[in-house]
Amino acid sequence: MVSSRGIGRFAVVVVGAALFATVGVVLFVVFPDTLADLFGVIVALVVVLLGIKFAGNVAGSLFPSYDVAEVAVEGPITRSGSGGPLPSSPRSTPADAIVEQIDRADDDDSVEALLVKLNTPGGEVVPSDDIKLAAERFDGPTIAYTTDVCASGGYWIASGCEELWARDASIVGSIGVMGSRVNASDLAEKVGLSYEGFTAGEYKDAGMPLKEIDDEEREYLQGLVDDYYDRFVERVSDGRELEPAEIRETEARVFLGEKAHEIGLVDELGTREELEDAVADRLERDEVAVEAFEPTRPLMQRVGTGAQRVAYAFGAGIASIADDRGFRLRT
């Protein structure tokens, strides 16, 4: 069954093509007697083709072929989307670019609903929160869904959407925060290196890998982790309408989609097709047309990251270097 939108687009293209065909024939075949007929016909055809392209662009503006926007958050979440500290680290999701695409979809009068595709082990805390807030700002239904992994910062983002869908074998959860540091003080001693710090502020060099950490520093760094965790629980509690105690009881475990649905971390289980059918029902129409709103990325940045993401996602959690002092904070 052809939709009224499709008929409108076709009508605009036909009228535009006819108009440009008429103009082309008049200008290049009928009017100039000095031009060879064949050359006139060729030029007229070129004009017709340009007219069809122009009319198609106009039709796309007047009768958009989509009514649902989709943004994808894939790989580790960082501010700029740069890769990790190691050459083998997968490239990450540029949070600022994702926020820009969500805002662009919100400004598009053709977009009536937003899908947020999540396939991420998480990432940096504040960039994850920025994407969550952008999803909350969207004026219309917002539905997050995951096929593979929605963990940590990915779940943080999902808490800003009205619903979360998953497959029965998706990996969901990991609502927690961890901090880590490499203790290289013994190694440094063996190779004849020593650390001497010059700081203003007692905890300025807390977590430096070349020195032993004392109890006060350990308590200070654990406090940072605890503060981030409290904030994480609060965000999820508000967005998912779960009691904080229920969230803490998960103890940062990951669950398969079926179990996550059972304990309330996921709203619905289903395929992408079933999700689109549900969105169509919500918008009260027979079907929806989804348009991907994607940040512009260089070709080489997109090549060869798929396998890295799969290998990285299961075990890494959300990884980000909090600063240059050697202390790593993950949610």
PAZAPA-4460 file (N, C-alpha, C; in steps of 0.05 Angstrom, whole numbers, plus 32768, in hexadecimal, padded with zeros to 4 digits):
% residues 331
    n_x    n_y    n_z   ca_x   ca_y   ca_z    c_x    c_y    c_z   seq   type   mol
   8011   7FE8   8000   8000   8000   8000   8012   8019   8000     1      M     A
   800D   802B   7FED   801D   8043   7FEB   8012   8058   7FFD     2      V     A
   8023   8065   800D   801B   8079   8020   8016   8093   8012     3      S     A
   8007   80A5   801F   8002   80BF   8013   801B   80CF   8011     4      S     A
   802E   80CA   8023   8048   80D8   8022   8057   80CF   8009     5      R     A
   8057   80B5   8003   8064   80AB   7FEB   8057   80B6   7FD1     6      G     A
   803C   80B8   7FD1   802E   80C3   7FBA   8036   80E0   7FB6     7      I     A
   8038   80EF   7FCC   803F   810B   7FCA   805B   810F   7FBF     8      G     A
   806E   80FE   7FC8   8089   8100   7FBE   808A   80FA   7FA0     9      R     A
   807B   80E5   7F98   807B   80DE   7F7C   806F   80F4   7F6B    10      F     A
   8059   8100   7F75   804C   8116   7F66   805F   812E   7F62    11      A     A
   806E   8135   7F77   8080   814B   7F75   8096   8145   7F61    12      V     A
   80A0   812D   7F61   80B5   8126   7F4E   80AB   8127   7F31    13      V     A
   8093   811C   7F2D   8087   811C   7F12   8082   8138   7F08    14      V     A
   8076   8149   7F19   8071   8165   7F10   808B   8173   7F0B    15      V     A
   809F   816F   7F1D   80B9   817D   7F18   80C6   8173   7EFF    16      G     A
   80C5   8159   7EF9   80D2   814F   7EE1   80C4   815A   7EC8    17      A     A
   80A9   815A   7EC9   809A   8165   7EB2   80A0   8182   7EAD    18      A     A
   80A2   8191   7EC3   80A8   81AE   7EC0   80C3   81B2   7EB4    19      L     A
   80D8   81A4   7EBE   80F2   81A8   7EB4   80F5   819D   7E97    20      F     A
   80E6   8188   7E91   80E6   817D   7E76   80DB   8192   7E62    21      A     A
   80C6   819F   7E6A   80BA   81B3   7E58   80CD   81CA   7E54    22      T     A
   80D9   81D3   7E6A   80EC   81EA   7E68   8104   81E2   7E57    23      V     A
   810D   81C9   7E5A   8124   81BF   7E4A   811E   81BE   7E2D    24      G     A
   8107   81B4   7E26   80FF   81B2   7E09   80FD   81CD   7DFD    25      V     A
   80EF   81DF   7E0B   80EB   81FA   7E00   8106   8209   7DFC    26      V     A
   8117   8207   7E10   8130   8216   7E0F   8144   820B   7DFC    27      L     A
   8145   81F0   7DF9   815B   81E4   7DEB   8153   81D5   7DD1    28      F     A
   8139   81D2   7DCC   8131   81C4   7DB4   8120   81D6   7DA2    29      V     A
   810B   81E2   7DAE   80F8   81F2   7D9E   8103   820D   7D97    30      V     A
   810C   821B   7DAB   8113   8238   7DA8   812C   823D   7D97    31      F     A
   8143   8232   7D9D   815B   8239   7D8E   815D   8229   7D74    32      P     A
   8156   8235   7D5D   8157   8228   7D43   8173   8221   7D3B    33      D     A
   8187   822F   7D45   81A2   822B   7D3C   81B0   8212   7D49    34      T     A
   81A4   8207   7D5E   81B0   81F0   7D6B   81A8   81D6   7D5D    35      L     A
   81B9   81C4   7D5B   81B3   81AA   7D50   819E   819C   7D61    36      A     A
   818B   818E   7D55   8176   8181   7D64   8181   816D   7D78    37      D     A
   8195   815E   7D70   81A0   814A   7D82   81AC   8156   7D9B    38      L     A
   81BB   816B   7D97   81C8   8178   7DAD   81B2   8184   7DBF    39      F     A
   819D   818F   7DB4   8188   819A   7DC4   817A   8185   7DD4    40      G     A
   8176   816D   7DC8   8169   8158   7DD7   817A   814F   7DEF    41      V     A
   8194   814D   7DEA   81A7   8144   7DFF   81A6   8158   7E16    42      I     A
   81A8   8172   7E0F   81A7   8186   7E24   818D   8185   7E33    43      V     A
   8177   8181   7E24   815D   8180   7E30   815B   8169   7E44    44      A     A
   8167   8152   7E3D   8167   813B   7E4F   8177   8140   7E68    45      L     A
   818D   814E   7E65   819D   8156   7E7D   818C   8167   7E8F    46      V     A
   817E   817A   7E83   816D   818C   7E94   8157   817C   7EA2    47      V     A
   814C   8168   7E94   8137   8158   7EA0   8142   8148   7EB8    48      V     A
   815A   813D   7EB4   8166   812D   7ECA   816C   813F   7EE2    49      L     A
   8176   8157   7EDD   817B   816A   7EF3   8161   8172   7F00    50      L     A
   814C   8174   7EF0   8132   817B   7EFB   8127   8165   7F0D    51      G     A
   812B   814C   7F04   8122   8136   7F15   8130   8135   7F2F    52      I     A
   814A   813A   7F2E   815A   813A   7F47   8150   8151   7F59    53      K     A
   814C   8169   7F4E   8143   817F   7F5D   8128   817A   7F69    54      F     A
   8116   816F   7F59   80FB   8169   7F62   80FB   8154   7F78    55      A     A
   810E   8141   7F76   8110   812C   7F8A   8119   8139   7FA5    56      G     A
   812B   814C   7FA4   8133   8159   7FBC   811C   8169   7FC9    57      N     A
   810D   8176   7FB8   80F6   8185   7FC2   80E1   8172   7FCE    58      V     A
   80DD   815C   7FC0   80CA   8148   7FCA   80D3   813D   7FE5    59      A     A
   80ED   8138   7FE8   80F7   812E   8001   80F3   8142   8018    60      G     A
   80F4   815C   8012   80EF   8170   8026   80D2   8173   802D    61      S     A
   80C1   8171   8019   80A4   8174   801D   8097   815B   8028    62      L     A
   80A1   8144   801F   8095   812A   8028   80AC   8118   8031    63      F     A
   80B7   811C   8049   80CD   810B   8052   80C6   80EE   8052    64      P     A
   80DA   80DD   804C   80D5   80C0   804B   80D7   80B2   8066    65      S     A
   80DB   80C1   807C   80DF   80B6   8096   80CE   80C5   80AB    66      Y     A
   80C8   80B7   80C0   80BA   80C4   80D6   80C6   80BD   80F2    67      D     A
   80DB   80AC   80F1   80E9   80A4   810A   8107   80A7   8105    68      V     A
   8114   80B3   8118   8131   80B6   8117   813F   80A1   8129    69      A     A
   8157   8099   8120   8166   8086   8130   8183   8090   8133    70      E     A
   818C   8090   814C   81A9   8096   8151   81B5   807D   815D    71      V     A
   81CE   8078   8157   81DC   8060   8160   81F3   8067   8173    72      A     A
   81F3   805B   818A   8209   805E   819D   8217   8043   819E    73      V     A
   822E   8042   8191   823C   8028   818E   8259   802B   8197    74      E     A
   8263   8018   81A5   827F   8019   81AF   8281   8029   81C8    75      G     A
   8299   802C   81D4   829C   803C   81EC   8294   8059   81E7    76      P     A
   8289   8065   81FC   827F   8080   81FA   8294   8094   8205    77      I     A
   829C   80A7   81F4   82AF   80BC   81FC   82A5   80D6   81F2    78      T     A
   82B2   80EB   81F9   82AA   8106   81F1   82AE   810A   81D3    79      R     A
   82C5   8103   81C8   82CC   8109   81AD   82CA   80F1   819A    80      S     A
   82C8   80D9   81A5   82C7   80C2   8194   82E2   80B7   818C    81      G     A
   82F7   80C0   8199   8312   80B6   8193   8315   809A   819E    82      S     A
   8329   808C   8194   832E   8071   819D   833A   8071   81B9    83      G     A
   833E   8058   81C4   8348   8055   81DF   8366   805A   81E0    84      G     A
   8372   8056   81F7   838F   805B   81FA   83A1   8048   81EB    85      P     A
   8396   8030   81E4   83A6   801C   81D6   839F   801C   81B8    86      L     A
   83B2   8016   81A6   83AC   8015   818A   8395   8002   8183    87      P     A
   8392   7FEC   8193   837D   7FD9   818D   8362   7FE1   8198    88      S     A
   8360   7FF6   81A7   8347   7FFE   81B3   8333   8007   819D    89      S     A
   831A   7FFE   81A0   8306   8006   818B   8300   8023   818D    90      P     A
   82F9   802F   8177   82F1   804B   8177   82D6   804D   8186    91      R     A
   82D1   8064   8190   82BA   8067   81A2   82A5   807A   8197    92      S     A
   828F   807B   81A5   8278   808C   819D   827E   80A9   81A5    93      T     A
   827D   80BB   8191   8281   80D8   8198   8267   80E3   81A4    94      P     A
   8267   80E7   81BE   824E   80F0   81CB   8244   810A   81C0    95      A     A
   8255   811D   81BC   824C   8137   81B2   823E   8135   8197    96      D     A
   8248   8123   8186   823C   8120   816B   8221   8112   816E    97      A     A
   821E   80FF   8180   8205   80F2   8184   81F0   8105   818F    98      I     A
   81F8   8116   81A2   81E6   812B   81AC   81DD   813D   8195    99      V     A
   81EF   8145   8184   81E8   8156   816D   81D4   8149   815B   100      E     A
   81D7   812E   8156   81C4   8121   8145   81A8   811E   8152   101      Q     A
   81A7   811A   816C   818E   8119   817A   8180   8134   8179   102      I     A
   818F   8149   817D   8183   8164   817B   817A   816A   815F   103      D     A
   8189   8161   814B   8181   8165   812F   8167   8156   8129   104      R     A
   8164   813E   8134   814B   812F   8130   8134   813D   813E   105      A     A
   8139   8149   8155   8124   8157   8163   811B   816F   8154   106      D     A
   812D   817C   8145   8126   8194   8136   8119   818D   811B   107      D     A
   8119   8173   8113   810E   816B   80FA   80F0   8165   80FD   108      D     A
   80E0   8175   80EF   80C3   8173   80F2   80B8   8158   80E9   109      D     A
   80C8   8149   80D9   80BF   812F   80CF   80C2   8119   80E3   110      S     A
   80D3   811D   80F7   80DA   8109   810B   80C5   810A   8122   111      V     A
   80B8   80F3   8126   80A4   80F2   813B   80AD   80E0   8152   112      E     A
   80C1   80D0   814F   80CB   80BF   8164   80E9   80BA   8160   113      A     A
   80F6   80B3   8176   8113   80AF   8176   811A   8093   8180   114      L     A
   812A   8084   8170   8136   806B   8178   8153   806F   817F   115      L     A
   815B   8065   8196   8177   8067   819F   8182   804A   819F   116      V     A
   8193   8044   818B   819F   802A   818A   81B8   8029   819C   117      K     A
   81B8   8016   81AE   81CE   8014   81C1   81DD   7FFA   81BE   118      L     A
   81F6   7FFB   81B7   8207   7FE4   81B6   8222   7FED   81C1   119      N     A
   8223   7FF0   81DB   823A   7FFC   81E8   823F   7FF1   8203   120      T     A
   8258   7FEE   820A   825F   7FE5   8226   825E   7FFD   8239   121      P     A
   825A   8015   822F   825A   802D   8240   826F   8040   8238   122      G     A
   8277   8051   824A   828C   8065   8244   828E   8079   825A   123      G     A
   8297   8091   8252   829B   80A6   8265   8280   80AF   8271   124      E     A
   8281   80B8   828A   8268   80BE   8298   825A   80D6   828D   125      V     A
   8267   80ED   828B   8259   8105   8283   8250   8104   8266   126      V     A
   8260   80FA   8253   8256   80F6   8237   823D   80E4   8236   127      P     A
   823D   80CF   8246   8225   80BD   8247   820D   80CD   8251   128      S     A
   8211   80DD   8265   81FB   80ED   8270   81F1   8102   825C   129      D     A
   8204   810D   824C   81FB   8120   8237   81E9   8114   8223   130      D     A
   81EF   80FB   821A   81DD   80ED   8207   81C2   80E8   8214   131      I     A
   81C3   80DF   822D   81AA   80DA   823C   8198   80F3   823D   132      K     A
   81A5   810A   8244   8195   8122   8246   818A   812B   822A   133      L     A
   8199   8126   8215   818F   812D   81FA   8177   811C   81F3   134      A     A
   8178   8102   81FB   8161   80F0   81F6   8149   80FA   8206   135      A     A
   814D   8103   821E   8137   810D   822F   812B   8127   8223   136      E     A
   813B   8137   8215   8132   8150   8209   8121   814B   81F1   137      R     A
   8124   8134   81E4   8116   812F   81CA   80F8   8131   81CF   138      F     A
   80EA   813F   81BD   80CE   8144   81C0   80BF   812E   81B1   139      D     A
   80BB   8117   81BE   80AD   8101   81B1   80B6   80E7   81BF   140      G     A
   80AA   80D1   81B6   80B2   80B7   81C2   80CF   80B1   81BD   141      P     A
   80DD   80A8   81D2   80F9   80A0   81CF   80FB   8083   81D9   142      T     A
   8105   8072   81C8   8107   8055   81CF   8124   804C   81CA   143      I     A
   8131   8041   81DE   814B   8036   81DC   8149   8018   81D6   144      A     A
   815C   800E   81C7   815C   7FF1   81C3   8178   7FE8   81BF   145      Y     A
   817D   7FCF   81C7   8197   7FC3   81C4   8195   7FA7   81B9   146      T     A
   81A8   7FA0   81A8   81A9   7F85   819E   81BF   7F74   81AB   147      T     A
   81D5   7F81   81B2   81EC   7F73   81BD   81F2   7F7B   81DA   148      D     A
   81FB   7F94   81DE   8204   7F9C   81F8   81F9   7FB8   81FF   149      V     A
   81ED   7FBA   8216   81E4   7FD4   8221   81ED   7FD4   823E   150      C     A
   8206   7FDC   8243   8211   7FDA   825E   821B   7FF6   8267   151      A     A
   821C   7FF9   8281   8227   8011   828E   821C   802B   8282   152      S     A
   822E   803A   8275   8225   8053   8269   8210   8050   8255   153      G     A
   820F   8039   8247   81F9   8034   8235   81DE   8032   8243   154      G     A
   81DF   8026   825B   81C6   8024   826A   81C0   8040   8276   155      Y     A
   81D4   804F   827C   81D0   806B   8285   81C0   807A   8270   156      W     A
   81C8   8077   8257   81B9   8085   8241   819D   807A   823F   157      I     A
   819A   8060   8241   817F   8054   823F   816C   805E   8254   158      A     A
   8177   8066   826B   8165   8070   8280   8159   808B   8279   159      S     A
   8163   8098   8264   8157   80B1   825A   8142   80AD   8245   160      G     A
   813D   8094   823D   8128   808E   8229   810F   8083   8237   161      C     A
   80F9   8084   8229   80E0   807B   8234   80DE   805D   8237   162      E     A
   80EC   804E   8225   80EB   8031   8225   8107   8027   821E   163      E     A
   810C   800E   8227   8124   8000   821E   811C   7FE5   8214   164      L     A
   8123   7FDF   81FB   811F   7FC4   81F0   8139   7FB5   81EE   165      W     A
   8138   7F9B   81EF   8150   7F8B   81EC   8148   7F70   81E0   166      A     A
   815C   7F61   81D7   8158   7F45   81CF   815B   7F33   81E8   167      R     A
   8151   7F1B   81E6   8152   7F0A   81FE   816F   7F03   8205   168      D     A
   8181   7F05   81F2   819E   7EFE   81F8   81AF   7F17   81F9   169      A     A
   81A4   7F2F   81F9   81B4   7F47   81FC   81C1   7F48   8218   170      S     A
   81D7   7F56   821A   81E4   7F5A   8233   81DD   7F76   823E   171      I     A
   81D0   7F77   8255   81C5   7F90   8260   81CD   7F93   827D   172      V     A
   81D3   7FAC   8285   81D8   7FB1   82A1   81F3   7FBD   82A6   173      G     A
   8202   7FB2   82B9   821C   7FBD   82C2   8219   7FD9   82CD   174      S     A
   8205   7FDC   82DE   8200   7FF6   82EA   8213   7FFA   8302   175      I     A
   822A   8003   82FB   823F   8006   8310   8256   8017   8306   176      G     A
   8269   801C   8317   8280   802D   8311   8299   801F   831C   177      V     A
   82AF   8020   830E   82C8   8015   8319   82DF   8028   8313   178      M     A
   82F1   8029   8325   830A   8039   8321   8321   8026   8322   179      G     A
   8336   802C   8314   834E   801A   8314   8367   802A   830F   180      S     A
   837D   801F   8318   8397   802C   8313   83AB   8015   8310   181      R     A
   83BF   801A   8300   83D6   8008   82FE   83EA   800F   8313   182      V     A
   83F1   7FFB   8323   8406   8000   8337   8421   7FF7   832C   183      N     A
   8431   800A   8322   844A   8003   8316   8462   800B   8328   184      A     A
   845C   800F   8341   8472   8018   8353   8488   8003   8356   185      S     A
   8480   7FE9   8359   8495   7FD4   835B   84A5   7FD2   8341   186      D     A
   8497   7FD3   832A   84A6   7FD2   8311   84B9   7FE9   830E   187      L     A
   84B0   8001   8316   84C1   8019   8314   84DA   8015   8326   188      A     A
   84D6   800A   833D   84EC   8006   834F   8501   7FF2   8343   189      E     A
   84F7   7FDD   8336   8509   7FC9   832A   851A   7FD5   8313   190      K     A
   850E   7FE8   8305   851D   7FF3   82EE   852B   800D   82F6   191      V     A
   852A   8014   830F   8539   802B   8319   852B   8046   8316   192      G     A
   8511   8045   8314   8501   805E   8313   84F5   8064   832E   193      L     A
   84F3   807D   8333   84E5   8086   834C   84D3   809D   8345   194      S     A
   84BF   80A1   8356   84AB   80B6   8351   84AF   80CC   8366   195      Y     A
   84B0   80E4   835C   84B2   80FB   836E   849E   8110   8364   196      E     A
   8489   8115   8373   8474   8127   836A   8476   8142   8377   197      G     A
   846F   8156   8368   846D   8172   8372   8451   817B   836D   198      F     A
   8441   817C   8382   8425   8182   837F   841C   8198   8392   199      T     A
   8407   81A5   838B   83F9   81B9   839C   83DE   81AD   83A0   200      A     A
   83D9   81A3   83B8   83C0   8194   83BD   83C6   8177   83C4   201      G     A
   83BC   816E   83DA   83C4   8154   83E5   83BF   813D   83D2   202      E     A
   83A8   813F   83C3   83A0   8128   83B3   83A5   812D   8395   203      Y     A
   83B6   8140   838E   83BA   8146   8372   83C5   812E   8362   204      K     A
   83D6   811F   836F   83E2   8108   8361   83D7   80ED   836A   205      D     A
   83C0   80EE   8376   83B3   80D5   837F   83AF   80C2   8367   206      A     A
   83B7   80AA   8369   83B3   8096   8354   83CA   8094   8341   207      G     A
   83E0   80A3   8344   83F7   80A1   8333   8402   8085   8334   208      M     A
   8407   8078   831D   840F   805C   831E   842C   8057   8328   209      P     A
   843C   806C   8329   8458   8068   8331   845D   806B   834E   210      L     A
   8447   806D   835E   844B   806F   837B   8436   805E   8389   211      K     A
   843C   8055   83A0   8429   8046   83B0   8412   8058   83B9   212      E     A
   83FB   804C   83BA   83E4   805B   83C2   83DF   8057   83E0   213      I     A
   83DA   806C   83F0   83D5   8068   840C   83B7   8066   8412   214      D     A
   83B0   8061   842B   8394   805C   8432   8383   8075   842D   215      D     A
   838E   808D   8432   837E   80A5   842E   8378   80A9   8410   216      E     A
   838C   80A4   8400   8387   80A7   83E3   8373   8092   83D9   217      E     A
   8376   807A   83E4   8363   8065   83DC   8346   806C   83E3   218      R     A
   8343   8077   83FB   8328   8080   8404   831E   8096   83F2   219      E     A
   832F   80A9   83EB   8328   80BF   83DA   831E   80B5   83BE   220      Y     A
   832E   80A4   83B2   8327   809A   8397   830D   8088   8398   221      L     A
   830B   8078   83AD   82F2   8069   83B0   82DA   807B   83B3   222      Q     A
   82DE   8092   83C0   82C8   80A5   83C3   82BF   80B0   83A8   223      G     A
   82D2   80B5   8396   82CA   80BD   837B   82B9   80A8   836D   224      L     A
   82C1   808F   836F   82B2   8079   8363   8296   8078   836F   225      V     A
   8294   807A   8389   827B   8078   8397   8268   808F   838F   226      D     A
   8273   80A7   838C   8263   80BE   8384   8257   80BA   8368   227      D     A
   8268   80B0   8356   825E   80AA   833B   8249   8095   833B   228      Y     A
   824D   8080   834C   8239   806B   834D   821E   8075   8358   229      Y     A
   821F   8086   836D   8206   8091   8378   81F7   80A1   8362   230      D     A
   8207   80B0   8352   81FA   80BF   833D   81EE   80AD   8327   231      R     A
   81FC   8097   8321   81F3   8084   830D   81D9   8078   8317   232      F     A
   81D8   806F   8330   81C0   8063   833B   81A8   8077   833A   233      V     A
   81AE   8090   8341   8199   80A4   8341   818E   80A8   8325   234      E     A
   81A0   80AA   8310   8196   80AE   82F5   8185   8097   82EC   235      R     A
   818E   807F   82F1   817F   8067   82E9   8164   8065   82F8   236      V     A
   8165   806B   8311   814C   806B   8321   8138   807E   8317   237      S     A
   8140   8096   8310   812D   80AA   8306   8123   80A3   82EA   238      D     A
   8135   809A   82D9   812D   8094   82BD   811D   807B   82BA   239      G     A
   8124   8066   82CA   8117   804C   82C7   8102   8047   82DB   240      R     A
   80FD   805A   82ED   80E9   8057   8302   80ED   803E   8312   241      E     A
   8106   803A   831A   810E   8023   832B   8118   802E   8346   242      L     A
   8114   801F   835B   811D   8027   8375   813C   8025   8376   243      E     A
   814A   8038   8382   8167   8037   8384   8170   801C   8390   244      P     A
   8162   8012   83A3   816A   7FF9   83AF   816A   7FE2   839B   245      A     A
   8156   7FE2   8389   8154   7FCD   8375   816C   7FCF   8362   246      E     A
   8175   7FE7   835B   818B   7FEB   8349   81A5   7FE1   8357   247      I     A
   81A8   7FE9   8370   81C1   7FE1   837F   81C2   7FC2   8382   248      R     A
   81AB   7FB6   8384   81AB   7F99   8387   81B5   7F8A   836E   249      E     A
   81B6   7F97   8358   81C2   7F8A   8340   81E0   7F87   8343   250      T     A
   81EC   7F97   8354   8209   7F96   835A   821A   7F97   8341   251      E     A
   8211   7FA8   832E   8220   7FAD   8315   8222   7F95   8303   252      A     A
   8211   7F81   8307   8212   7F69   82F6   8206   7F6F   82DB   253      R     A
   820E   7F5F   82C7   8200   7F60   82AD   81ED   7F49   82AC   254      V     A
   81D7   7F4D   829D   81C3   7F38   829A   81BC   7F34   827D   255      F     A
   81B4   7F1C   8276   81A9   7F17   825C   818E   7F25   825A   256      L     A
   8186   7F2C   8242   816E   7F3C   823E   8156   7F31   824C   257      G     A
   8153   7F17   824A   813B   7F0A   8256   813A   7F0F   8274   258      E     A
   8151   7F0C   8282   8152   7F11   829F   814F   7F2E   82A5   259      K     A
   815B   7F3F   8294   8159   7F5C   8298   813C   7F65   8296   260      A     A
   812D   7F59   8284   8111   7F5F   8281   8102   7F56   829A   261      H     A
   8109   7F3F   82A4   80FB   7F34   82BB   80FE   7F46   82D4   262      E     A
   8116   7F52   82D8   811B   7F62   82F0   8116   7F80   82EB   263      I     A
   810C   7F87   82D3   8103   7FA3   82CE   8118   7FB5   82C2   264      G     A
   812F   7FAA   82BA   8143   7FBB   82AD   813D   7FC0   8290   265      L     A
   812C   7FAF   8284   8124   7FB1   8268   8106   7FB1   8267   266      V     A
   80FA   7FC1   8255   80DD   7FC3   8253   80D1   7FAE   8241   267      D     A
   80DE   7FA9   822A   80D3   7F96   8216   80EA   7F86   820A   268      E     A
   80E4   7F6E   8203   80F6   7F5D   81F3   80EA   7F5A   81D7   269      L     A
   80FB   7F5D   81C3   80F1   7F5A   81A8   8106   7F60   8193   270      G     A
   80FF   7F5A   817A   8111   7F60   8164   810E   7F7D   815B   271      T     A
   811F   7F85   8148   811D   7FA0   813D   8102   7FA4   812F   272      R     A
   80F9   7F8F   8121   80DF   7F91   8113   80C8   7F95   8127   273      E     A
   80C9   7F86   813D   80B4   7F89   8151   80B5   7FA5   815E   274      E     A
   80CD   7FAF   8161   80D0   7FCA   816C   80C3   7FDF   815A   275      L     A
   80C9   7FDD   8140   80BD   7FF0   812D   809F   7FEE   812C   276      E     A
   8095   7FD5   812E   8077   7FD2   812F   806C   7FE0   8148   277      D     A
   807A   7FDE   815E   8070   7FEA   8177   8071   8009   8174   278      A     A
   8085   8013   8167   8087   8030   8163   8070   8039   8151   279      V     A
   806B   802A   813C   8055   8030   8129   803A   8031   8138   280      A     A
   8036   801D   814A   801D   801D   8159   801C   8036   816B   281      D     A
   8032   803D   8176   8033   8055   8188   802D   806E   8179   282      R     A
   8036   8070   8160   8031   8087   814F   8017   8085   8140   283      L     A
   8009   806F   8144   7FEE   806A   8138   7FF0   806A   8119   284      E     A
   8001   8059   810E   8003   8056   80F1   800B   8039   80EB   285      R     A
   8009   8032   80D2   800E   8016   80CA   802B   800F   80CC   286      D     A
   803D   8021   80C5   805A   801C   80C6   8069   8036   80C9   287      E     A
   8082   8034   80D0   8094   804B   80D2   80AB   8048   80C0   288      V     A
   80B7   805F   80B9   80D0   805F   80A9   80E6   806C   80BA   289      A     A
   80FB   805D   80BE   8110   8066   80D0   8128   8071   80C0   290      V     A
   8131   8088   80C8   8148   8095   80BC   815F   8096   80D0   291      E     A
   8176   808D   80C8   818E   808E   80D9   819A   80AA   80D9   292      A     A
   819C   80B5   80F1   81A9   80CF   80F4   81C6   80C9   80FE   293      F     A
   81D9   80CC   80ED   81F5   80C3   80F3   8208   80DB   80F2   294      E     A
   821B   80DB   8105   8230   80EF   8103   8242   80E9   80EB   295      P     A
   824D   80FE   80E0   8260   80FA   80C9   827B   80F1   80D4   296      T     A
   8284   80DA   80CA   829E   80CF   80D3   82AE   80C7   80BA   297      R     A
   82C9   80CB   80BB   82DA   80C3   80A5   82D7   80A5   80A0   298      P     A
   82DB   809C   8087   82D8   8080   8080   82EA   806E   8090   299      L     A
   8304   8075   8093   8316   8064   80A1   830F   8060   80BE   300      M     A
   8300   8073   80C9   82F8   8071   80E5   82E3   805B   80E9   301      Q     A
   82D4   8056   80D3   82BF   8042   80D4   82C7   8026   80CD   302      R     A
   82E0   8023   80C1   82E8   800A   80B7   82F5   7FF9   80CD   303      V     A
   82ED   7FE0   80CF   82FB   7FCD   80E0   82F6   7FCF   80FE   304      G     A
   82E0   7FDC   8106   82DB   7FDF   8123   82C6   7FCB   812D   305      T     A
   82B8   7FBD   811C   82A3   7FAB   8124   82AD   7F95   8137   306      G     A
   82C1   7F86   812E   82CB   7F70   813F   82D7   7F7B   8159   307      A     A
   82E4   7F92   8158   82F0   7F9D   8170   82DA   7FA3   8184   308      Q     A
   82C4   7FAE   817B   82AE   7FB5   818D   82A3   7F9D   819B   309      R     A
   829F   7F87   818C   8294   7F6F   8198   82A7   7F64   81AE   310      V     A
   82C1   7F63   81A8   82D4   7F58   81BB   82D7   7F6B   81D3   311      A     A
   82D5   7F84   81CE   82D9   7F98   81E4   82C0   7F99   81F6   312      Y     A
   82A8   7F97   81EA   8290   7F9D   81F9   828B   7F8B   8210   313      A     A
   8291   7F70   820D   8289   7F5E   8222   8298   7F61   823C   314      F     A
   82B2   7F66   823A   82C2   7F66   8252   82CB   7F80   825C   315      G     A
   82CA   7F95   824C   82D8   7FAD   8254   82C8   7FBF   8266   316      A     A
   82AE   7FBF   8264   829D   7FD2   8272   82A2   7FED   8266   317      G     A
   829D   8002   8275   82A1   801E   826B   82BD   8026   8273   318      I     A
   82CD   802D   8260   82E9   8034   8266   82EF   8050   825D   319      A     A
   82FA   805F   8270   8302   807A   8269   8318   8082   827C   320      S     A
   832C   8091   8272   8341   809B   8283   8337   80B5   828F   321      I     A
   8334   80B5   82AA   8328   80CC   82B7   833A   80E4   82B5   322      A     A
   8354   80E0   82B6   8366   80F7   82B3   8381   80EB   82AD   323      D     A
   8396   80FA   82AE   83B1   80F1   82A6   83C1   80E7   82BE   324      D     A
   83B4   80E0   82D4   83C3   80D9   82EB   83C5   80BA   82EF   325      R     A
   83B9   80AB   82DD   83BB   808E   82DE   83A3   8081   82EB   326      G     A
   8390   8090   82F6   8378   8084   8302   8363   8082   82EC   327      F     A
   8358   806A   82E7   8344   8066   82D3   8329   8062   82DF   328      R     A
   8315   8070   82D5   82FA   806F   82E0   82E8   8063   82CB   329      L     A
   82D9   804E   82D2   82C6   8041   82C0   82AB   803F   82CE   330      R     A
   8296   8041   82BE   827C   803C   82C9   8271   8022   82BF   331      T     A
***
